[in-house]
């Protein structure tokens, strides 16, 4: 029978922890490695909604993109949302695995998946992880179909991610060949994208000042929203885990949603 540790080891192969950023907290974060498991829920984030779903649906493991716990804990009480959810999940014997930035950067991780969704080719890491494997690394660069414009990239993104609108910086008519891809809050990769002569960057969210810098530098910037830029990948991850473990029932959380709304 599959145990927590089998799934944890599979995740470590799929998204090697060496690829995670130094500040991150990845791997098996909560739970008994030897405990047998049958039901696995993937999600973007552990929230009151996804934690309730995991307990009600009797998940044995949550594979959450965003880690919980993330920072070192000095107390575990119900006084704060993160520790309250941890207590709830520990009581229900739900283990927690988080691949986070290792999943962003994995060979077929989120930034790779982003490039596929956007119809880009010839992907490579934007920041190669030299000491580990230079074919792997943080963020990616990929090539748009010949003759693409920023407007084409935006239209594809809206269609692929079922978005009514996206925020962007730049001239829709500007031509786009090389595209930087950085899921989540990827604004900090703008300098690297410029150094790699990218014509555009697709990320989840960026600060106002990063947007100004993009406009001043003439690079297009497409902001999908943090949720849209990563949620699709935990849905694909549920399929990957289900394909690897025939004895597990795996699903992506049906209750989590983007906290940001448009009026
Ligand atoms: Zn994220």
Boltz pocket constraint, residues with backbone or C-beta under 6 A from the ligand:
constraints:
  - pocket:
      binder: B
      contacts: [[A, 66], [A, 183], [A, 184], [A, 185], [A, 226], [A, 230]]
      max_distance: 6.0
